[in-house]
Amino acid sequence: MIKAANIQKSYGQLQVLKGVDLEIQKEEVISIVGASGAGKTTLLQILGTLDSPSNPMDCSLNVNGIDVLQLKDKPLARFRNEHIGFIFQFHQLLPEFTALENVCIPAFIKKTQKAEAEKRAKELLDFLGLKNRYDHKPNALSGGEQQRVAVARSLINNPSVILADEPSGNLDSESADNLHKLFFQLRDEFGQTFVLVTHNTELANMADRKLTMVDGQIVS
């Protein structure tokens, strides 16, 4: 599913990633832990093609069988839209749109027909317990509901992999626990692969594998 070798990233003189090697299998739930500044979010952004390595000629990154480092801007954006779902600590919902509209946005970018996109979005919102929240805007939803809308949005295009950066970091303990269980339910229901960057010990320990980053490298 994901195979990365010698991923390096520097910002000026600061080397954030120091040659990361990583292999993740289909339908695995992987957690990545480590102190702040260890390089976890930077690695996640590169895996998700939101950022690029500093050594593109001396590393490799394959996602779902595609060498993403060889893709130009437009094909890369299309690949990201169709194959990768993102969940952020702060849900990043657009406040002027309803829950249903927020979920549909990646499908509209993919040029999915409106009726088909809305049908799929409603199925996901129903699955996530938000059947009565289609027309609610984010400010009318609880924190846990907003994050579940964000989860539905990440799933709308049936991506191969879901990348989540501190997905429960902004939730109360009950909502966080529900979200953690949801990830494994989604893996079992839809067959997605999950890569979770987290400081939450409970979530990290629930994963199929827990990877620890120290000073820009995976050490265990």
trRosetta pair geometry for C-beta under 8 A, 3 or more apart (Angstrom, degrees):
i j d omega theta_ij theta_ji phi_ij phi_ji
1 24 5.3 -66 75 102 109 84
1 25 5.8 96 7 179 110 18
1 26 4.5 149 -60 -71 117 60
1 28 7.3 -160 33 25 146 101
1 63 7.3 0 159 -154 58 56
1 64 6.2 1 -151 -77 57 60
1 160 6.6 -178 -150 155 97 113
1 161 6.3 127 169 -72 116 117
1 193 4.9 115 177 -49 161 166
2 22 6.7 -19 122 118 107 104
2 23 7.0 172 94 -148 67 35
2 24 4.2 18 50 45 104 107
2 47 6.3 17 -152 -152 142 111
2 61 7.9 -19 -164 -165 83 77
2 62 7.2 162 -151 89 37 62
2 63 5.5 3 -106 -110 77 71
2 64 7.9 -4 -69 -32 60 57
2 161 6.6 61 -48 -90 115 160
2 193 7.3 -177 -11 129 105 152
2 195 7.4 0 11 -54 161 138
3 22 7.5 -179 -146 93 31 62
3 23 5.1 13 -113 -113 75 82
3 24 7.8 -147 -65 30 48 63
3 60 7.3 -12 115 116 90 107
3 61 7.6 168 88 -148 54 35
3 62 4.6 3 55 55 96 105
4 7 5.1 -9 169 -35 121 125
4 20 6.3 6 119 108 124 94
4 21 6.6 -178 99 -145 73 34
4 22 4.4 16 51 50 107 94
4 23 7.6 -157 30 -67 62 49
4 46 7.9 90 -130 117 145 113
4 47 6.8 -79 -53 -97 143 88
4 59 7.5 5 -173 172 79 107
4 60 6.9 -178 -146 93 41 62
4 61 4.9 10 -110 -109 85 77
4 62 7.7 -160 -69 30 49 60
5 21 5.3 19 -122 -117 57 85
5 59 6.0 -178 91 -159 65 68
5 60 4.7 20 43 47 103 94
5 61 7.9 -152 27 -66 61 51
6 19 5.0 -29 -138 -143 61 78
6 20 7.5 118 -146 53 7 40
6 21 6.7 21 -42 -72 47 83
6 55 7.0 -73 136 92 102 134
6 58 6.2 -88 125 134 138 79
6 59 4.3 -143 90 -108 88 84
6 60 7.4 62 43 17 93 69
7 17 5.5 -39 119 146 86 142
7 19 7.1 127 55 -146 42 20
7 20 4.3 -33 57 55 101 95
7 21 7.7 167 10 -68 85 34
7 22 7.5 -21 9 11 129 108
7 43 6.9 101 109 -126 143 83
7 46 6.0 136 -167 121 134 153
7 53 5.2 -126 -150 -98 71 125
7 55 8.0 172 -150 53 30 100
7 59 5.3 110 -87 -168 45 147
7 61 6.7 65 -87 -73 113 109
8 15 7.1 -37 -168 -156 97 102
8 17 5.4 -177 -141 98 31 90
8 18 6.4 34 -119 -123 87 22
8 19 5.7 4 -71 -62 94 54
8 20 7.7 165 -68 8 43 76
8 53 5.8 79 57 -168 55 104
8 54 5.2 -74 109 54 89 98
8 55 4.6 43 50 7 116 120
8 58 7.7 -1 19 86 123 108
8 59 6.5 -164 12 -56 80 140
9 15 7.5 132 87 -161 46 57
9 16 4.9 -37 94 63 99 103
9 17 4.1 56 26 27 91 108
9 39 7.5 147 56 -147 116 111
9 42 5.4 -162 80 165 155 128
9 46 6.6 -137 -60 -58 135 139
9 51 7.2 43 -125 134 140 127
9 53 5.8 -107 -72 -135 79 54
9 54 5.1 138 -124 -13 37 102
9 216 7.9 -152 53 -142 84 113
10 13 7.4 -52 -176 -171 115 8
10 14 6.3 156 -160 84 71 48
10 15 4.7 -33 -99 -101 95 62
10 16 6.6 169 -101 10 33 77
10 54 4.7 26 25 -63 83 171
11 14 4.9 -13 64 65 84 106
11 16 6.4 43 0 -25 97 117
15 18 5.7 71 143 -82 119 88
15 216 6.3 18 129 -105 83 174
16 39 4.9 144 161 -108 82 98
16 42 4.9 66 134 15 137 176
16 216 5.5 163 150 -102 34 113
17 20 5.3 -57 -169 -15 111 114
17 39 5.0 135 -80 -164 72 139
17 42 5.9 -148 -40 112 109 126
17 43 6.1 129 -97 -76 130 85
17 46 7.5 -45 -15 -2 165 153
17 53 7.5 -88 78 -126 136 86
17 216 4.8 -178 -117 -160 25 96
17 217 7.8 121 -159 -70 58 49
18 39 8.0 -129 1 -59 77 166
18 215 7.0 -3 8 131 138 80
18 216 4.0 88 -4 115 94 122
18 217 5.1 -51 65 -58 103 96
19 217 6.8 3 67 -105 77 100
20 39 7.6 -166 -58 128 133 137
20 43 6.0 12 27 -117 178 120
20 216 7.4 -117 -54 165 100 65
20 217 6.4 -172 -89 -128 73 49
20 218 5.8 84 -141 -8 90 100
21 218 7.2 -113 58 44 61 121
22 43 7.8 106 -30 -174 155 125
22 47 7.8 -54 86 -90 148 122
22 211 7.5 23 -122 -130 106 167
22 218 6.5 114 -81 -15 93 156
24 28 5.5 -142 -172 63 84 134
24 30 5.4 -83 -122 -24 119 149
24 161 7.9 81 104 -121 137 132
24 193 6.3 113 140 -178 117 135
24 195 6.5 -52 -112 -79 167 110
25 28 4.7 96 63 -28 79 122
25 193 7.5 -168 101 -114 41 125
26 160 7.8 -71 -121 -173 92 96
26 191 7.5 2 165 172 101 93
26 193 5.7 -102 -142 -62 40 118
27 187 6.0 113 -159 -173 74 99
27 191 5.5 -57 -90 -160 108 64
27 192 7.2 109 -106 84 57 20
27 193 5.8 -75 -49 -80 18 72
28 193 5.7 23 49 -139 66 93
28 194 7.5 -128 106 46 53 63
28 208 5.0 -115 -156 60 80 146
28 209 6.7 -6 -176 15 124 106
29 183 6.4 106 -129 139 133 114
29 184 6.4 -49 -44 -93 161 76
29 187 5.7 -77 -56 -66 109 158
29 193 7.7 -170 -77 -162 43 50
29 194 4.5 7 -122 60 75 111
29 196 7.0 12 -177 -3 85 116
29 206 7.5 -37 117 116 138 85
29 207 4.8 -138 118 -139 91 74
29 208 5.0 121 54 -2 72 95
30 193 7.9 13 4 177 100 91
30 194 6.9 -178 30 96 62 63
30 195 5.0 -10 68 -114 106 68
30 196 6.9 172 89 24 52 72
30 207 5.8 76 -144 -177 16 133
30 208 6.7 -48 -74 58 54 92
30 209 5.3 -14 -118 67 79 94
30 210 7.8 159 -165 -93 58 27
30 211 6.4 15 -179 -3 105 112
31 196 4.8 -31 -107 75 69 101
31 197 7.7 135 -163 -98 61 20
31 198 5.8 -51 -153 34 107 111
31 203 6.4 150 -108 126 137 81
31 204 4.1 172 142 -133 154 61
31 205 7.8 -44 37 -25 158 24
31 206 7.7 98 -38 59 137 69
31 207 3.8 -160 -11 -18 100 153
31 209 7.4 -166 32 96 68 50
31 210 4.8 -15 68 -115 105 73
31 211 7.0 -180 91 27 51 69
32 40 5.1 158 124 -140 116 103
32 43 7.0 -136 180 81 165 135
32 44 7.3 -165 50 -62 147 102
32 195 6.8 22 -13 180 113 89
32 196 7.0 176 20 87 73 47
32 197 4.9 -30 68 -101 105 69
32 198 7.5 121 63 20 56 64
32 210 8.0 164 -86 -163 24 55
32 211 4.9 -21 -108 72 71 102
32 212 7.9 159 -160 -91 55 19
32 213 6.1 30 -179 -18 99 113
32 218 7.9 -77 -134 -106 102 105
33 40 7.5 -12 -142 -97 9 143
33 197 7.9 155 -79 -154 37 55
33 198 6.5 -37 -90 74 81 67
33 199 7.1 114 -138 -107 87 38
33 204 4.9 31 -59 -127 128 146
33 210 6.2 2 5 -174 117 101
33 211 7.2 160 24 82 68 48
33 212 5.5 -30 74 -107 88 67
33 213 7.2 -180 87 20 36 78
34 38 3.5 -88 135 61 130 169
34 39 7.5 -14 94 44 152 69
34 40 5.5 172 50 -52 111 115
34 212 5.6 125 -73 -169 88 62
34 213 3.7 -74 -33 64 158 78
34 214 6.0 -153 -138 -66 118 49
35 38 5.1 118 60 -44 66 111
35 214 7.5 53 21 -116 99 66
38 213 4.1 129 142 111 122 102
38 214 5.8 -57 -139 -106 115 23
38 215 6.5 -50 -137 -31 69 25
38 216 6.9 -158 176 -44 52 38
39 42 5.0 -62 -161 49 66 117
39 43 5.6 72 141 -29 88 101
39 213 5.6 -129 61 168 91 140
39 215 7.6 33 -10 149 118 16
39 216 4.3 101 -39 -105 151 55
39 217 7.8 64 44 -18 147 30
40 43 5.9 -60 -154 34 26 110
40 44 6.5 23 153 -17 64 107
40 197 4.5 134 157 -143 116 122
40 213 5.4 179 -71 38 81 147
41 44 5.5 -52 -147 37 35 113
41 45 6.3 37 154 -21 67 104
41 165 5.6 62 -119 -140 91 127
41 197 6.1 146 -79 142 59 169
42 45 5.8 -54 -149 35 30 111
42 46 6.6 26 154 -15 64 105
42 51 6.9 -66 -157 72 67 156
43 46 5.9 -58 -151 37 32 108
43 47 6.3 32 153 -18 67 106
43 197 7.9 147 68 -84 99 127
43 213 7.1 -156 -5 -94 148 152
44 47 5.6 -53 -146 37 32 112
44 48 6.2 19 157 -7 65 112
44 163 5.4 144 -169 -176 99 121
44 165 5.6 155 106 -81 162 102
44 195 6.7 176 -120 119 92 119
44 197 5.2 -80 -50 -29 143 134
45 48 5.8 -64 -144 48 28 104
45 50 4.3 -83 -162 71 83 110
45 51 4.1 44 129 10 113 113
46 49 7.5 38 -174 -79 33 28
46 50 7.6 -88 -65 54 24 69
46 51 5.1 -59 -75 80 65 91
46 52 6.6 107 -127 -122 87 15
46 53 6.0 70 -146 -60 136 72
46 61 7.1 -128 152 -102 96 156
47 61 7.3 -154 -113 -156 50 124
47 63 7.2 124 -174 -86 69 123
47 163 6.3 157 96 -102 112 139
47 195 6.5 -45 118 81 158 166
48 80 7.0 71 169 -137 73 104
48 84 5.3 146 -142 172 78 148
48 86 6.3 68 -150 -87 149 107
48 163 4.7 -104 -72 30 120 162
49 52 7.7 22 -149 -79 56 73
49 63 7.6 -98 -38 8 111 153
49 68 5.4 -109 -87 171 121 140
49 71 7.9 -7 -140 62 140 131
49 76 5.7 -160 176 -177 137 104
49 79 7.0 59 15 92 172 110
49 80 5.0 -130 74 -83 127 111
49 84 6.9 170 24 8 105 161
50 80 7.6 111 -64 -135 66 143
52 56 6.3 -7 166 -76 113 115
52 69 7.3 114 -147 -122 101 83
53 56 5.5 148 73 -73 97 61
53 59 5.1 -60 119 56 171 148
53 61 7.3 168 -20 -28 123 129
53 69 7.4 -24 26 -108 111 125
55 58 4.2 -52 163 56 113 104
55 59 5.2 97 94 -15 97 110
56 59 6.6 -73 -125 46 24 95
56 69 5.4 170 -153 -167 96 121
59 69 7.4 158 90 -78 84 162
60 67 7.0 -59 -158 -136 91 97
60 69 6.8 -126 -138 15 43 139
61 67 7.4 109 76 -156 55 55
61 68 5.4 -53 104 50 103 102
61 69 5.3 110 41 -35 97 105
62 65 6.5 1 177 -126 110 11
62 66 6.5 156 -155 71 69 34
62 67 5.6 -35 -96 -89 81 55
62 68 7.2 157 -117 -2 27 82
63 66 5.8 -29 67 58 70 90
63 68 5.4 22 19 -33 108 128
63 79 7.8 114 79 160 121 121
63 83 6.6 122 129 132 115 136
63 84 7.2 -8 164 -68 150 112
63 160 7.3 144 161 80 90 135
63 161 6.8 -97 -163 15 108 140
64 83 5.5 -132 24 -159 152 133
64 160 4.4 68 -80 92 135 177
64 161 7.2 -144 -46 -14 107 106
66 71 7.3 27 160 -48 116 125
66 79 6.3 -149 115 -141 162 138
66 83 7.6 -145 24 -39 138 176
67 70 4.6 38 109 10 108 116
67 71 7.7 165 98 -28 63 83
68 71 5.5 -41 -159 11 51 119
68 76 6.6 91 -168 -126 87 94
68 79 6.5 -173 -119 117 98 154
71 75 4.5 -130 -162 99 102 107
71 76 4.0 139 115 -71 120 83
71 79 6.0 -63 -133 0 171 144
72 75 5.5 75 55 27 74 103
72 76 6.5 -143 92 -12 28 100
73 76 5.8 -66 -146 38 21 112
73 77 6.3 20 160 -19 63 106
74 77 5.8 -50 -145 33 31 110
74 78 6.5 31 155 -17 63 105
75 78 5.5 -55 -148 38 34 113
75 79 6.2 39 153 -23 67 104
76 79 5.6 -50 -146 35 32 113
76 80 6.3 35 154 -21 64 105
77 80 5.7 -52 -147 35 31 113
77 81 6.3 32 154 -20 63 107
78 81 5.8 -56 -148 36 30 112
78 82 6.2 10 161 -5 65 115
79 82 6.2 -72 -145 46 25 99
79 83 5.5 -23 177 19 67 123
79 84 7.6 44 133 -2 72 104
80 83 6.9 -71 -117 51 15 84
80 84 5.2 -46 -153 43 57 119
81 84 7.9 9 -21 49 9 78
81 106 6.0 175 -157 -163 85 92
81 109 5.5 -128 -140 111 139 121
81 110 5.6 176 144 -75 123 88
81 157 6.5 137 153 -60 68 175
82 110 6.3 113 -83 -114 84 120
82 157 5.6 -126 -130 160 43 135
82 159 7.0 146 141 -104 33 77
83 159 5.3 90 167 -149 23 85
83 160 4.8 -8 -164 14 83 106
83 161 7.0 25 153 26 79 84
84 159 5.3 150 -70 -162 4 140
84 160 7.2 -29 -73 50 51 82
84 161 5.7 -16 -116 71 70 89
84 162 7.8 141 -167 -100 55 29
84 163 6.4 2 -171 1 103 111
85 106 8.0 -9 -114 -111 80 178
85 153 7.8 152 -155 111 103 61
85 154 3.3 96 173 178 115 83
85 155 6.0 25 -115 -67 162 39
85 157 7.3 177 -76 50 95 92
85 159 4.1 -176 -27 33 90 143
85 161 7.2 -165 30 100 76 44
85 162 4.4 -26 74 -109 108 76
85 163 7.2 168 84 23 53 65
85 192 7.6 -27 30 -150 130 144
86 154 5.8 -149 54 -113 32 106
86 162 7.6 178 -76 -159 18 63
86 163 5.6 -19 -109 69 66 92
86 164 7.6 147 -166 -87 45 46
86 165 7.9 -4 -166 3 90 99
87 147 7.6 63 -165 -166 111 85
87 150 5.6 110 -132 133 81 109
87 151 6.0 18 -103 -91 130 63
87 154 5.1 -48 -57 -50 86 154
87 162 6.5 26 -5 177 108 105
87 163 7.4 -177 29 93 70 45
87 164 4.0 -9 67 -112 108 90
87 165 7.4 179 92 25 60 60
87 167 4.7 22 125 -110 119 116
88 91 6.7 155 69 -118 88 12
88 92 5.1 59 44 -12 136 121
88 150 7.1 -104 38 -172 71 145
88 164 7.8 -152 -68 -150 23 57
88 165 5.5 -5 -126 57 59 102
88 166 7.7 13 -177 64 50 81
88 167 7.4 134 110 -102 8 64
89 165 6.0 -71 -27 108 86 80
89 166 3.8 0 -80 94 114 106
89 167 6.6 -125 -91 -94 48 20
89 169 4.4 -25 -137 52 115 118
89 170 5.3 113 167 -18 82 108
90 170 5.9 87 -85 -35 61 161
91 138 7.3 177 87 -136 137 128
91 146 4.6 -126 -22 146 166 101
91 147 5.4 -131 -87 -91 111 54
91 149 6.9 52 -171 70 138 96
91 150 4.1 -141 -151 -50 89 137
91 170 7.9 -115 -28 69 78 141
92 150 6.7 94 50 -120 79 122
93 97 7.5 -132 172 67 88 97
93 99 7.9 -28 -148 -109 142 57
93 102 4.9 -6 -147 -138 95 152
93 138 4.4 153 96 -81 134 135
93 146 6.0 -119 -1 -161 140 96
93 149 6.0 30 -91 103 136 128
93 150 6.3 -109 -57 -72 94 90
93 153 7.7 178 -100 -25 83 152
94 97 4.7 44 87 19 107 112
94 101 7.9 -78 68 111 114 105
94 102 5.9 -179 35 -105 84 94
94 105 7.4 106 5 -62 130 152
94 138 7.8 167 78 -17 29 131
95 137 6.4 56 -176 173 57 113
95 138 5.3 -89 -114 44 61 120
95 139 6.4 43 -149 -30 102 101
96 137 7.3 -40 -155 -137 12 128
97 101 3.8 -123 -176 97 108 125
97 102 5.0 144 103 -58 119 75
97 105 7.5 78 122 -57 172 116
97 137 7.0 144 89 -123 26 86
98 101 4.6 95 50 10 76 102
98 102 6.9 -135 94 -7 39 87
98 134 6.6 30 151 147 129 54
98 135 5.0 -51 -141 -146 143 36
98 136 6.4 107 -151 61 85 27
98 137 5.7 -76 -101 -77 50 60
99 102 5.8 -55 -148 34 29 112
99 103 6.5 26 156 -18 64 106
99 125 6.5 102 135 -117 120 136
99 130 6.4 -131 160 161 154 135
99 133 5.1 37 13 133 163 94
99 134 5.9 -132 70 -146 106 22
99 135 7.4 -36 31 2 92 9
99 136 5.5 27 -16 64 114 78
99 137 7.6 -157 -33 -102 67 19
99 138 7.6 130 -77 -71 72 58
99 141 6.8 103 -74 -61 118 143
99 145 7.9 -62 -102 157 137 101
99 149 4.7 -111 -144 -117 95 130
99 152 8.0 53 172 57 95 143
100 103 6.0 -58 -152 35 30 109
100 104 6.4 26 154 -19 64 111
100 118 6.5 32 178 -137 116 87
100 121 5.5 106 -153 127 71 135
100 122 6.9 8 -122 -73 110 75
100 125 6.9 -56 -91 -33 72 156
100 134 4.3 28 -47 -166 120 80
100 135 6.8 -8 6 -71 118 45
101 104 5.7 -59 -147 37 32 112
101 105 7.0 56 154 -50 63 86
102 105 6.1 -30 -161 -10 34 115
102 138 7.4 80 -53 -57 155 102
102 149 5.8 43 87 161 134 119
102 150 7.9 -53 143 -83 127 53
102 153 5.8 -64 138 -78 84 129
103 121 4.0 131 105 -143 125 111
103 124 6.4 180 -166 75 141 129
103 125 6.5 -112 -38 -54 165 105
103 149 6.3 -112 -61 -168 96 77
103 152 4.6 -32 -119 117 123 111
103 153 4.7 -130 -120 -79 52 70
103 156 5.6 149 169 -73 79 128
104 107 5.2 -70 -163 48 59 113
104 108 5.7 59 143 -28 89 103
104 114 7.7 33 -169 -141 142 65
104 117 4.6 84 -144 147 99 119
104 118 6.1 -9 -91 -79 133 61
104 121 5.0 -53 -67 -56 80 150
104 156 6.8 169 -109 -146 29 153
105 108 5.7 -55 -146 34 32 110
105 109 6.5 35 155 -21 65 103
105 153 6.8 7 43 -144 98 113
106 109 5.4 -50 -150 33 37 116
106 110 6.5 36 150 -17 65 105
106 153 6.3 120 -1 -179 115 80
106 156 5.2 142 65 67 110 124
106 157 5.3 -96 130 -26 118 115
107 110 5.4 -56 -151 39 35 113
107 112 4.1 -51 175 41 92 137
107 116 7.7 -152 175 103 134 87
107 117 3.7 155 116 -126 141 111
107 120 6.7 149 -91 66 154 132
107 121 7.2 -119 8 -52 145 104
107 156 4.9 -100 -42 148 104 123
107 157 6.1 -179 -85 -72 68 81
108 111 7.3 40 -179 -81 37 25
108 112 6.6 -82 -78 50 31 83
108 114 7.5 28 -98 -94 96 70
108 117 6.2 38 -57 -118 69 171
110 157 5.7 141 -43 -110 153 122
112 116 5.4 -117 172 88 100 113
112 117 4.5 123 104 -66 119 99
112 120 7.8 -41 161 22 155 138
112 157 7.9 -156 -34 -103 137 83
113 116 4.5 77 67 13 92 109
113 117 6.7 -168 86 -11 42 89
114 117 5.7 -59 -143 38 28 110
114 118 6.1 22 162 -15 66 109
115 118 6.1 -57 -145 39 26 107
115 119 6.3 30 155 -23 62 108
116 119 5.7 -54 -148 33 29 114
116 120 6.5 25 156 -13 64 106
117 120 6.0 -60 -151 40 29 107
117 121 6.1 29 153 -20 66 110
117 156 7.2 32 -154 -178 83 121
118 121 5.5 -52 -141 38 33 114
118 122 6.2 35 158 -20 66 104
119 122 6.0 -56 -150 35 27 109
119 123 6.6 30 151 -20 61 105
120 123 5.6 -53 -151 33 34 115
120 124 6.5 30 153 -16 66 105
120 156 6.1 107 119 -153 120 74
121 124 5.8 -57 -151 38 32 108
121 125 6.2 29 154 -16 67 108
121 152 6.6 82 -152 157 69 120
121 156 6.1 3 -86 -117 79 113
122 125 5.7 -54 -140 41 33 109
122 126 6.1 38 156 -22 65 105
122 131 7.9 58 -169 -126 81 68
122 134 6.7 0 -108 -102 88 123
123 126 5.8 -55 -149 35 26 112
123 127 6.4 28 152 -21 62 107
124 127 5.5 -53 -148 35 32 114
124 128 6.2 17 157 -8 66 111
124 152 4.0 132 131 -143 122 97
124 155 5.6 162 -128 83 138 122
124 156 6.6 -92 -8 -87 159 66
125 128 5.8 -64 -144 47 30 103
125 130 4.2 -84 -172 80 86 106
125 131 6.4 138 123 -81 92 39
125 133 6.8 -143 -173 67 122 93
125 134 6.3 117 115 -86 164 74
125 149 7.3 16 -109 -110 97 70
125 152 5.4 25 -71 -115 64 162
126 129 7.9 53 179 -60 29 17
126 130 7.3 -97 -68 60 23 61
126 131 4.7 50 -111 -84 72 95
127 152 8.0 146 59 -103 99 100
127 189 7.6 146 -165 151 137 165
128 148 4.5 158 165 179 129 114
128 149 7.9 172 104 -70 151 37
128 151 6.3 152 -112 81 146 119
128 152 5.6 -109 2 -62 150 106
128 182 7.3 46 -127 -147 87 136
129 148 7.0 -50 57 -178 91 162
130 133 4.2 -64 -172 44 89 122
130 134 7.5 130 136 -57 91 52
130 145 6.4 124 -105 -151 112 93
130 148 5.9 169 -44 112 128 126
130 149 6.7 136 -128 -75 172 77
130 152 7.3 -92 41 -36 141 146
131 134 7.5 -15 -179 -35 34 95
133 136 4.6 -54 -161 25 74 125
133 141 6.3 69 -159 -101 132 110
133 145 6.2 -156 -130 -169 166 128
133 149 7.6 -110 122 -74 130 111
136 140 4.3 -127 -164 88 100 119
136 141 5.5 119 127 -58 128 92
136 145 8.0 -10 94 143 143 140
137 140 5.4 85 58 12 67 104
137 141 7.7 -138 102 -10 35 96
138 141 5.6 -66 -151 33 39 112
138 146 5.4 61 -148 -117 91 112
138 149 7.4 -137 -100 62 83 157
141 145 3.9 -129 -175 97 105 122
141 146 4.8 139 103 -60 123 76
141 149 6.8 7 172 -17 174 134
142 145 4.6 94 51 8 77 104
142 146 7.0 -138 93 -7 39 86
142 175 7.6 -151 132 -94 116 140
143 146 5.7 -53 -148 34 30 112
143 147 6.5 25 156 -16 64 105
143 170 6.5 -139 -165 126 125 91
143 171 5.5 171 129 -112 120 70
143 172 7.0 116 68 -3 136 85
143 175 6.2 98 94 124 98 175
144 147 5.8 -56 -150 37 32 108
144 148 6.5 31 152 -18 65 105
144 171 5.9 83 -84 -140 74 118
144 172 7.5 -60 -51 39 107 90
144 174 7.8 -48 -73 100 147 82
144 175 3.3 -132 -85 -134 115 122
144 178 6.6 41 -155 65 131 133
144 179 7.1 -143 -142 -50 86 105
145 148 5.6 -55 -148 37 34 111
145 149 6.5 40 151 -21 65 100
146 149 5.6 -50 -153 31 34 114
146 150 6.6 35 148 -18 64 103
147 150 5.3 -49 -152 35 39 116
147 151 6.5 46 146 -23 65 98
147 167 6.9 114 -164 175 122 84
147 168 7.6 76 -168 -101 163 56
147 170 7.6 168 -72 72 124 101
147 171 6.2 -44 -14 -71 156 125
147 175 7.2 111 37 163 136 118
147 179 6.1 -30 121 -99 135 136
148 151 5.2 -43 -147 31 39 116
148 152 6.6 44 150 -19 64 98
148 179 7.5 -136 -73 -101 78 90
148 182 7.5 -122 -112 -140 93 171
149 152 5.6 -50 -152 34 34 112
149 153 6.5 38 148 -21 64 103
150 153 5.5 -49 -149 34 34 115
150 154 6.6 37 151 -22 64 102
151 154 5.7 -54 -152 32 33 112
151 155 6.6 21 153 -13 64 111
151 179 7.6 -169 -57 -141 140 94
151 182 6.8 -7 -156 132 168 138
151 186 7.5 -132 178 -68 120 154
152 155 5.9 -68 -152 41 32 106
152 156 6.7 57 151 -58 67 88
153 156 5.9 -25 -152 -16 35 117
154 159 7.1 -71 166 23 71 131
154 162 5.5 73 151 -131 130 105
155 158 6.9 31 178 -85 66 39
155 159 7.2 -119 -124 21 37 88
155 162 7.4 -17 -77 -86 75 125
155 186 7.1 -117 -90 -154 138 129
155 190 6.9 -34 -148 -172 121 178
155 192 7.4 -97 -115 -52 93 153
158 190 7.3 -145 -135 -171 80 119
159 162 6.5 123 81 -70 120 65
159 192 6.9 53 84 -127 74 116
160 192 7.2 146 168 -136 24 72
160 193 6.5 5 148 25 70 108
161 192 6.7 139 -115 -174 25 87
161 193 4.4 -33 -110 74 80 104
161 194 7.4 166 -162 -83 68 24
161 195 6.6 19 179 -2 114 103
162 183 7.9 -153 88 -139 141 94
162 186 7.7 16 -1 118 158 140
162 192 5.3 45 -11 156 107 136
162 193 7.1 176 23 86 68 50
162 194 5.0 -17 68 -108 101 73
162 195 7.4 -180 90 27 53 64
163 195 5.1 -12 -113 65 70 103
164 167 4.0 -21 179 -47 121 123
164 183 7.6 -85 -2 -106 159 130
164 194 6.7 -4 5 -166 115 97
164 195 7.2 170 27 86 69 52
164 196 4.8 -9 67 -114 109 72
164 197 6.9 -163 98 30 58 68
164 198 7.8 12 109 -57 102 98
165 197 4.9 2 -123 56 59 119
166 169 3.6 -3 169 -17 108 135
166 170 7.7 83 134 -18 104 81
166 197 6.3 -41 -36 101 62 88
166 198 6.0 134 -103 -112 49 56
166 199 6.7 11 -112 8 100 90
167 179 6.3 -158 126 153 110 137
167 183 8.0 120 74 -68 157 126
167 196 6.6 -69 5 -139 117 100
167 198 7.2 -47 25 -87 77 106
168 171 4.8 -67 -161 37 69 121
168 175 7.4 172 -145 111 95 81
168 176 3.7 95 -177 -134 127 90
168 179 5.1 173 -88 73 107 138
168 180 6.5 -22 -47 -53 153 88
168 198 7.2 25 38 -130 95 120
168 200 5.7 7 71 -36 118 158
168 203 6.4 165 26 -51 136 148
169 198 7.5 -167 -56 -137 96 74
169 199 6.8 66 -101 36 109 104
169 200 7.3 -141 -79 -40 67 106
171 175 4.0 -122 -177 95 118 114
171 176 4.4 157 90 -62 116 78
171 179 6.5 125 31 -3 171 139
172 175 5.1 82 56 17 76 105
172 176 6.8 -142 94 -10 33 94
173 176 5.5 -55 -143 37 29 115
173 177 6.3 32 158 -22 64 105
174 177 5.8 -52 -149 33 30 111
174 178 6.5 29 153 -17 63 106
175 178 5.7 -55 -150 37 33 112
175 179 6.3 34 152 -21 66 106
176 179 5.7 -56 -149 35 31 111
176 180 6.4 34 153 -23 65 104
176 200 6.7 -165 179 -123 131 153
176 203 7.6 -94 169 -50 100 119
177 180 5.7 -50 -148 31 31 113
177 181 6.6 28 155 -14 63 105
177 202 7.5 -31 -103 120 79 150
178 181 6.0 -58 -152 38 31 108
178 182 6.3 39 149 -29 64 107
179 182 5.3 -53 -150 29 33 119
179 183 7.0 43 153 -28 64 93
180 183 6.1 -45 -162 17 33 112
180 184 7.7 19 150 -5 60 101
180 200 7.5 -128 -82 119 127 145
180 202 6.7 -33 -117 116 172 103
180 203 4.7 -132 -116 -101 120 91
180 206 6.1 110 173 29 115 162
181 184 6.2 -62 -163 39 40 105
181 185 6.3 41 145 -20 72 109
182 185 5.4 -58 -147 39 36 114
182 186 6.1 38 155 -22 70 105
183 186 5.8 -56 -150 35 28 111
183 187 6.5 32 151 -21 63 103
183 194 5.5 77 -174 -119 112 171
183 196 7.1 7 -146 -67 163 137
184 187 5.4 -44 -146 32 37 115
184 188 6.4 34 154 -16 64 105
184 206 7.0 -100 -49 156 131 120
185 188 5.8 -59 -150 40 30 108
185 189 6.0 22 155 -15 67 113
186 189 5.7 -58 -136 43 30 107
186 190 5.6 -22 -180 26 69 113
186 192 6.1 -20 137 38 99 121
186 194 7.7 94 84 -60 113 127
187 190 7.2 -73 -119 56 13 75
187 191 7.1 50 -173 -116 50 13
187 192 5.8 -101 -106 63 57 72
187 193 7.7 66 -123 -97 101 23
187 194 6.1 -82 -74 -9 114 115
196 203 6.4 -110 140 150 148 119
196 204 7.7 -152 101 -93 114 57
196 207 6.6 -152 44 -84 120 128
198 203 4.9 -66 144 86 169 128
198 204 5.5 -156 81 -61 114 88
200 203 4.1 51 94 18 116 111
200 204 6.4 166 88 -16 60 87
201 204 5.6 -58 -145 38 31 113
201 205 6.1 23 161 -15 67 110
202 205 6.2 -64 -149 39 25 104
202 206 6.6 29 153 -27 62 107
203 206 5.7 -56 -152 27 33 115
203 207 7.3 47 152 -38 62 94
204 207 6.2 -44 -169 4 35 116
204 210 5.2 70 169 -125 89 121
205 210 6.6 -14 -95 -60 41 144
207 210 5.5 127 64 -70 120 73
211 218 5.2 -31 -179 -144 114 118
211 220 7.1 173 -148 92 48 51
212 218 7.0 119 74 -155 45 64
212 219 5.5 -50 93 59 98 89
212 220 4.7 16 35 53 112 93
213 216 7.3 32 -178 -90 105 6
213 217 6.7 161 -150 81 71 29
213 218 5.6 -46 -93 -92 71 56
213 219 7.1 128 -129 5 22 85
214 217 6.3 -28 68 63 67 80
214 219 4.8 3 23 -14 113 136
